[in-house]
Amino acid sequence: MSPISGRRVALVTGASSGMGRAIAVALAGTEADAVAIHYHHDRRGAEETAERVRSAGASVMTAAAELRNGKGVRRLVGRVEKSLGSVGILVPNVGPFLQKPWDRLTASDWERAMATNLVAAHACIKAVLPGMRKRGWGRIVTIGYGRVEQQAAFPGILPYAAAKAGLLLLTRTAAAAEAGSGITVNMVSPGLLREGILPSRIDRRTVVLGSFADVAAAVRFLASEEAAGITGANILVAGTWRM
């Protein structure tokens, strides 16, 4: 896979705050010349992210979209490509966490977890692939979670865990399918992060935790030319949690 010339455009979904914002800013001016900030309802947060992206030296746009259906995704990607150019870096970061006892789950709980964490990512990947294939270059980085490769019982986060396991399978399937297209597809999986809600049993004096910035740095690396030979990988960003 060789470097491409011309403008590199990144699309980060769910980038109005938190980890998505950190990823967008990390890509700006380093791996991406332009960054599209997707948000669902937090316009003010998206504008704050956009300002930080501008300060980092990249062009930027914000766009609201509902990603739980293919039409909304296609409209979003169309707007981004019309405004900034073909998407070369995709980070489908949207993936809300659901914590609920497994025996109290409803059909809507399952549908929401799968739609936001898995189906939306699949739709985003499909929407950007034509442009990436045409250019012969692309970087797709999905966001998993720290125990995504462990086949274990998850009674409190079952739909979320199942959706992220499916996302890992999607990531590796896409990586294998696009191996000859100049496109890499990888996953970054955060463990417990310093900015997140931490269990009371975590002793910060003995456990090293990751951060949004650490996750963003891993994404930035996978979007770089230095990572051209890495595809289908899952990079765990979890400090010493679960070690």
C-alpha positions in Angstrom: 0.0 0.0 0.0 1.6 3.3 -1.1 0.8 6.8 0.1 -1.7 8.8 -2.0 -1.5 12.4 -3.1 -4.2 15.0 -2.5 -6.5 15.8 0.3 -7.3 13.3 3.0 -10.8 13.6 4.5 -11.8 11.9 7.8 -15.3 11.2 9.0 -15.8 10.6 12.7 -19.2 9.7 13.9 -20.4 10.6 17.4 -17.8 13.3 17.6 -19.6 16.0 19.6 -17.9 15.1 22.8 -15.7 12.6 24.7 -13.8 10.0 22.8 -15.2 11.0 19.4 -14.0 14.5 19.9 -10.5 13.3 21.0 -10.3 11.2 17.8 -11.3 14.0 15.5 -8.8 16.4 17.0 -6.0 13.8 16.9 -6.6 13.2 13.2 -6.8 16.9 12.3 -3.7 18.3 10.7 -1.8 15.0 11.1 -3.5 12.2 9.1 -6.4 14.3 7.8 -6.5 17.6 6.0 -10.2 17.9 6.6 -12.5 16.4 9.2 -16.3 15.8 9.2 -17.8 15.9 12.6 -21.0 13.9 12.9 -23.5 14.4 15.7 -27.0 13.3 16.5 -28.4 16.1 18.6 -25.6 18.0 20.4 -25.0 20.7 17.9 -23.2 22.9 20.4 -20.8 20.1 21.3 -20.1 19.4 17.6 -19.3 23.1 17.0 -16.8 23.0 19.9 -15.2 19.9 18.4 -15.0 21.7 15.1 -13.3 24.7 16.6 -10.6 22.4 18.1 -10.2 20.7 14.7 -9.7 24.1 13.1 -7.1 25.1 15.7 -5.2 21.8 14.9 -4.9 22.9 11.3 -7.6 21.1 9.4 -10.7 22.1 7.4 -13.9 21.0 9.1 -17.7 20.6 8.7 -20.4 19.4 11.1 -23.3 17.3 10.1 -26.3 15.9 12.0 -27.6 12.5 11.0 -29.6 9.5 12.2 -27.3 6.5 11.6 -29.7 3.7 12.4 -30.9 3.5 8.9 -29.1 3.3 5.6 -30.8 6.3 4.1 -29.5 8.6 6.9 -25.9 7.2 6.5 -25.9 7.6 2.7 -27.2 11.2 3.1 -24.4 12.0 5.6 -21.6 10.6 3.5 -23.0 12.3 0.4 -23.0 15.7 2.2 -19.4 15.1 3.4 -18.1 14.1 0.1 -19.8 17.0 -1.7 -18.4 19.5 0.8 -14.9 18.1 1.6 -14.2 15.4 -0.9 -14.0 11.6 -0.8 -13.8 10.1 2.6 -10.4 8.4 3.1 -10.5 7.8 6.9 -13.6 6.5 8.6 -14.0 6.1 12.3 -17.6 4.9 13.1 -17.4 5.8 16.8 -21.1 5.8 17.6 -21.9 3.0 20.0 -23.8 3.9 23.2 -23.3 1.7 26.2 -26.2 -0.2 27.7 -26.1 -1.6 31.2 -29.1 -3.6 32.3 -29.7 -7.1 33.8 -30.0 -9.7 31.1 -33.3 -11.0 32.3 -34.9 -7.5 32.1 -33.9 -6.8 28.5 -36.6 -5.9 26.0 -36.7 -6.3 22.2 -36.1 -2.6 21.9 -33.0 -2.8 24.1 -31.6 -5.4 21.7 -32.6 -3.5 18.6 -31.1 -0.2 19.8 -27.8 -1.8 20.8 -27.4 -3.7 17.6 -28.5 -0.7 15.4 -26.2 1.8 17.0 -23.1 -0.3 17.6 -23.2 -2.7 14.7 -25.7 -1.9 11.9 -24.7 1.8 11.8 -21.0 0.9 11.4 -21.8 -1.5 8.6 -23.8 1.1 6.8 -21.0 3.7 7.2 -18.4 1.3 5.9 -20.5 0.4 2.9 -21.1 4.1 2.1 -17.5 5.1 2.0 -16.1 2.0 0.3 -16.8 3.1 -3.3 -14.6 6.2 -2.9 -11.9 4.4 -1.1 -11.8 1.7 -3.8 -11.6 4.3 -6.6 -8.6 6.0 -5.0 -7.0 2.7 -4.0 -6.5 3.9 -0.4 -8.5 3.9 2.8 -8.4 3.6 6.5 -11.3 2.3 8.6 -11.0 2.1 12.4 -13.9 0.7 14.4 -14.3 1.1 18.1 -14.7 -2.0 20.2 -14.4 -2.5 24.0 -11.8 -4.1 26.2 -13.2 -7.6 26.5 -14.5 -7.9 22.9 -12.4 -11.0 22.2 -13.4 -12.9 25.3 -16.2 -15.4 25.0 -17.5 -15.0 28.5 -20.8 -14.3 30.4 -21.8 -10.6 30.4 -25.1 -10.6 32.3 -25.1 -6.8 32.8 -24.1 -5.6 29.3 -25.3 -8.5 27.1 -26.6 -6.7 24.0 -23.7 -4.3 24.0 -21.1 -7.1 24.3 -22.9 -9.1 21.5 -23.0 -6.0 19.3 -19.3 -5.3 19.8 -18.4 -9.0 19.1 -20.3 -8.7 15.9 -18.5 -5.5 15.1 -15.1 -7.3 15.5 -16.3 -10.0 13.1 -17.4 -7.2 10.7 -14.0 -5.5 11.0 -12.1 -8.6 10.2 -14.5 -9.6 7.4 -14.1 -6.2 5.7 -10.3 -6.3 6.3 -10.0 -9.7 4.4 -12.4 -8.6 1.7 -10.5 -5.3 1.0 -7.0 -6.7 1.3 -6.3 -6.0 -2.4 -7.9 -2.6 -2.5 -5.3 -0.5 -0.5 -7.8 -0.3 2.4 -7.1 -1.4 5.9 -9.8 -2.1 8.5 -8.9 -2.4 12.2 -10.4 -2.0 15.6 -9.3 -0.1 18.7 -10.8 -1.4 22.0 -10.9 0.8 25.1 -10.9 -0.7 28.5 -11.9 1.3 31.5 -10.8 4.9 30.9 -9.9 7.7 33.3 -12.7 9.9 32.0 -15.3 7.2 32.3 -17.5 6.0 35.1 -15.2 3.7 37.2 -16.3 0.9 39.5 -15.6 1.6 43.2 -13.3 -1.5 43.3 -10.8 0.1 41.0 -7.7 1.3 42.9 -6.1 4.0 40.8 -2.9 3.6 42.9 -2.3 0.1 41.5 -4.2 0.0 38.1 -3.0 2.1 35.2 -6.0 3.3 33.2 -6.2 4.5 29.6 -7.7 7.8 28.4 -9.5 9.3 25.5 -6.2 10.6 24.3 -4.7 7.1 24.4 -7.6 5.7 22.3 -7.3 8.7 19.9 -3.5 8.1 19.5 -4.1 4.4 18.6 -6.7 5.4 16.0 -4.3 8.0 14.6 -1.6 5.4 14.2 -3.9 3.0 12.4 -4.9 5.8 10.0 -1.3 6.5 9.2 1.1 5.3 6.5 3.2 3.6 9.2 0.2 1.2 9.8 -0.2 0.3 6.1 0.7 -3.3 6.8 -1.8 -3.7 9.7 -5.3 -4.9 8.9 -7.8 -7.0 10.8 -6.1 -6.2 14.1 -7.7 -5.3 17.4 -5.6 -3.0 19.5 -6.5 -3.0 23.2 -6.1 0.3 25.0 -6.7 -0.6 28.6 -3.5 0.1 30.7 -3.2 -2.7 33.3 -7.0 -3.2 33.6 -7.7 -7.0 33.5 -4.0 -7.7 33.2 
